[in-house]
Amino acid sequence: MFPYEEASWSVVDGAMFMGWGSALPGGATLVAGLLCVLVLVYGQRSEAQKAKRFDK
């Protein structure tokens, strides 16, 4: 359902996406942030293990 009185994209003046006005944008940002942190931790551990091979 279109949230404006006129069913036209010309009346939209900003960002518009599913979940606007609910907890979805904050929740999606939280999930994305957690995934980024997990990838960084995994990458750091992997690179540290590879670097230990050269310290011998």
matplotlib code that plots the C-alpha trace (Angstrom):
import matplotlib.pyplot as plt

x = [0.0, 1.3, 1.7, 0.7, -2.7, -1.6, -0.3, 2.7, 6.4, 6.7, 5.3, 8.1, 10.7, 13.1, 14.3, 11.5, 12.0, 10.2, 10.1, 10.3, 8.8, 9.4, 12.4, 13.5, 16.1, 17.7, 17.6, 19.1, 21.9, 22.6, 22.7, 25.0, 27.3, 27.5, 28.3, 31.1, 32.6, 32.5, 34.2, 36.9, 37.5, 37.6, 40.0, 42.3, 42.5, 43.1, 45.9, 47.5, 47.7, 49.3, 51.8, 52.9, 54.3, 56.8, 57.9, 59.6]
y = [0.0, 3.4, 5.6, 8.9, 10.2, 10.3, 7.0, 8.5, 8.3, 12.0, 12.8, 10.9, 13.4, 11.2, 7.6, 5.1, 1.4, -1.4, -1.2, 2.6, 3.7, 0.4, -1.3, -2.9, -0.2, -0.3, -4.1, -4.5, -2.0, -4.0, -7.3, -5.8, -4.4, -7.7, -9.5, -6.9, -7.5, -11.3, -11.1, -8.9, -11.2, -14.3, -12.6, -11.5, -15.0, -16.5, -14.0, -14.4, -18.2, -17.7, -15.2, -17.7, -19.9, -17.3, -16.6, -20.0]
z = [0.0, -0.9, 2.2, 0.5, -0.7, -4.3, -5.7, -7.6, -7.0, -7.7, -4.2, -2.5, -1.2, 0.7, 1.4, 1.3, 2.1, 3.8, 7.6, 7.8, 11.1, 12.8, 14.5, 11.2, 10.2, 13.6, 13.7, 10.3, 11.2, 14.3, 12.4, 9.7, 12.4, 14.1, 10.9, 10.1, 13.6, 13.2, 9.8, 11.2, 14.1, 11.9, 9.4, 12.2, 13.7, 10.2, 9.4, 12.8, 12.3, 8.9, 10.3, 13.0, 10.2, 9.3, 12.9, 13.2]

ax = plt.figure().add_subplot(projection="3d")
ax.plot(x, y, z, "-o")
ax.set_aspect("equal")
plt.show()
